[in-house]
């Protein structure tokens, strides 16, 4: 009998390179559960606790930390008790017992790293708009890179723009337009993780637009 539905396991050699798991430290890795991010664009909560923050030694300890009835770990302001919960780019992870807040970012090697932030910065999140359309009953809505659906957005918001979301009210606090002079972070490709200023955008109707970005060193 073969598998029915999604596989529930993942082997270390098949795990994404962005997790930086040692291939000799075991056979299996934690497979992220279905959630707001794709398998290849996220890191499971247990890998964050084990490999990055060193708060747990084994997967069993990760499960105990996540399942604690006090709700020790919050992601984007919500208590998450699943040790397999997928964490993606720009997600905010809060650990109230240690009064720590982290933003999940990509470094220049494409590795997910928890960047330590303060409580004020942990109150918002930047989300890229990946879809804009009109739904049932002619209600306009946008979809962000982390799976959020926001109805009745401002008409000026376009695909490619980034919106600043208040994590306590879940309302849009601001819009960052995808135009020349805007600071951008690259989330895929050979230049992943690099930050720079958009100098020009080539328009290619029917295909992808090409953006030229210059970093602080002039590269």
N, C-alpha and C positions, 0 to 999 in steps of 0.2 A: 504493500500500500504506500502510495506517495503522500506528500504533504497536502493538506487541505487548507487553503488560505495562506496567510502570510507566515513566513518562518518566524519562530519565536526565539531563535538563537542566531548568533553571529560569531564566527571564529576570528581570532586575533589577526591572522594573516589577511583576512578579508575586510577588516575594520578600516575606516577611512584613515588616511595618513595624517590628517589634521589632529587626530587624537594622540599621536605619538606614544602608542603602546608598545612595550617591548615584546617581540614575538617569541622570546624564550621564557617568558614569565607565566606561561599557562597556555591552554588551548583555546578557551572561550573568552569572549568579551561581552559586555552588556549591550544588548540591542536596544536602541531607543524605541520607546512606544510611539504610536501614531500621535501626532500633535501639530503644533503650529509651524514646525520646520521640517524640511525633507531630511532623509537619513544622512545624505552626504553633506548637508549644510548645518549640522548641529553636533552637539556633544551631550551625552547622557549625564544626568545629575550625579550618578555614581562615579563616573570618570572625573568629574570636577572635584568631588570630595576626596577621591583616592589619589589621583595623579597630580592635580594642580594645588589644592589647598592642604593636602596631607592630613585631613581630619579623620580619615578612616584607613584601616589597613586592608580590610577585606570587603567583599560585596555584602556580606552579612551585616557588617557594621554600618554600611551605607543604608541598608534597608531599615535598620533600627533607628538611625538618625532621622530618616525621612518619615518613618511611620510614627514617630513620637507624638503622643496625644496633644502636646503643647503647640504643635505646628511650628517646628524650629526653622524651617526654610520657606521663604516666600519668593516667588518668581513674578515679577511685574506687580507686586502688591498682593498677590493671591497665595494662600498656603497651598503648597504642593507636597503630597505625601507619596508620590510615586518616584522610586529611586531611578527609574528608567526615563523620567520626563526629559524631552529634548530641549536643550538650551541653545539658542542661536545668536546671531549677530545682534548686538545692541540690547539684549535681554538684561534686566536688572535682577540680581540675586541678593536677597537680604537675609542675614542671619542675626536675629534680634538678640539671642543669648550672648553673643560676643560683640554686638553692636557694630557689625561689619556690613558693608554694602559693596557689591562688585558689579561691574558692567562687562558682559562678555564681548570681547573684541577679537579681531584677527591681527596677528603680527605679520611681518614681512615674509615669513616662511609658510604662511597659511595655517598656522596653528592657533587654536582658540585659547586665549589667555584671559583670566579674570583680572580686570583693571580695577583697583581699589578706588572708590569714590566716597564722597560724604553724603549725609542724609538728605541734604537739599537737592543734590544732583540725582539722587536715587528716586526723586519724586516725578521725573519725567523720562520719556523715551523717544528716540527718533525712529520713525518708520518710513520706509520707502514705499511710494504708491506704485503698485504693479498692474492695477486694473482699474478702469473707470467705465461705468456703463449705466444703463437705465434698466431697472428690474420690473417686477410685477407691479401693476397699478401705476406705471410710469414714475416710480420712485428712483431717483438717481442715487448711486452709491459708489464707493471706492473700496478696493481691497489692498491691504498693505502686505509687506513681505513676511510678516509673522501671522498671516491668516485673519487679521481683523477686518470686519466689514463695517464701514461707517456710512450711515444713510444721510442724505441731504448735506453733502459736503459743500464747501464754498465753490462757486463756479470756476474760480481762477485756478483751482488745484488740478494739475495735469499728471499724466503718467510720467514717472521719473522724478517728480518732486518728492521732497521729504517733509513729513508733518511731525510736529512736536506734540506728543500726547501726554496729558496729565494723568498719571497712573492712579490718582485717588478719585478723580471725577470721570476719567475716560473720555474727556472732551479734547478737541484740537485747540492747543494754545498758540500755535504759530505754524507758518509754512516757510520752507526753504526751497526756493525755486531752482530748477536745474538750468542755470544760465551762466554766461561768462562771468568770471570773478567770484564764483561761489566755491567754498572749500568743500572738497569731496574726498571720500575714502573708497578705495577700490576693493570690491568684495569677491572678485574672481579673476582668473587669468594669471599671466606671468608676473604681473605687478601687484598681486593680492596684498592687502594690508597697507599699501603706501597711501600717504595723505598728501594732497596738493591742491592747487587752485586751477579751476577750469579756465583754459585760455581761449579755446574755440571749440565749436561743435559743428561737425560736417553733417548736413542733412542728406539722407539717401532715401528718397521715397520708395516704398515697397521693400525696404531692407532695414538693417539696423543703422542708427545714427552713430557716428564715431566722435567721441569726445577727446580732446587733447588736454592733458593735465600736466602742470609743472609743479614740482615740489619745492621746499624751502631752500634746497641747495642748487636750484636751477636746472635740475635734471628733468 
